[in-house]
Amino acid sequence: MEKFSFGVEPVTCHAWNGDRTQIAISPNSHEVHIYNKKGGGWEKTFTMKEHTQRVTSIDWAASSNRIVTCGTDRNAYVWVLNGKGEWRPTLVILRINRAATCVKWSPREDKFAVGSGARLISICYFEKENDWWVSKHIKKPIRSTVTCLDWHPNNVLLGCGSTDFKVRVFSTYVKEIEAQKPDSTPWGKKMSFGNLMSEVTTAGGWIHDVSFSSDGNRLAWVCHNSTINVVDAASDSSVTTTRTPYLPFLTCSWINPSALIVAGHDCELMRYSVEANGKITFVKKISVASKKAAGKVSAMAMFQKMDKLATTDEEKGKNTVHQNSITQVSIHTGTKESVSKLSSTGVDGQLVVWNMS
């Protein structure tokens, strides 16, 4: 395990470059900071300041080395590194009138999806003729804020969750940039743009995160009612739900075809197994840390503890690595078929890299 601190501000979102030597984070503000790995720590090399309001999501395209960001200013930008080592933005025409909440590149990195409070998803792609990024909207039957997104491995299907307690899978086939429609999948055959492939209503609680399995046949999600859910398209879209005794989870990710990692307000990473029949079983917590012995602290450290933990007493801190809610878990090394390292960021301003083996 490796642990790094980026100050007292919460880290609301983060994204890695292709070789994991750079990371982009947003410290709960309108800025995005780029850090380079330097020895045993990180050195800030660039600050992106194009957004005028809080950045809500970041994604870094590993192959093309492009960064996409979105924020509550209703904008999204694609950032490209120029010859001087500076990141330059290009505005994306989203055509939304509410905050952009989440963004993700597709697996082939030829388009990306932006969820928003405007009750729609913008599928964005580059139009060479006009030299700009344009978008197509998926609106129906979304009737609430889109909170999370994840791409199917085939680069066309998109899973999303929203605050109307529903999880949906849409087709995002864009004929302008894709040569041919993909083959049919267990989710359905009709691949025209915006087609609703699947819709699941949860027992209660808005959706915080969704994640497709490595083969794309299963979609997992976590809700505000502290449940973990999995729908299996290959088994007649059967849905399995397990109610947990923990505080709500904010993020989830498959780490192999039969295991999920979830995290959230309990400040811990938790591993669950998902059997072939869909049964979800708790395995273990993997983020417990021993408490440090109390000692003398500087005035600066005392004020930092007050800001992060609302206390200056070391003994009142949580017996976990993260000392406040975990906002995002990302794959650091490997794929959903077999993840060897995960990274997590949280409200405590920390970045933690976990060795899953």
Disulfide bonds with the S-S distance in Angstrom:
none
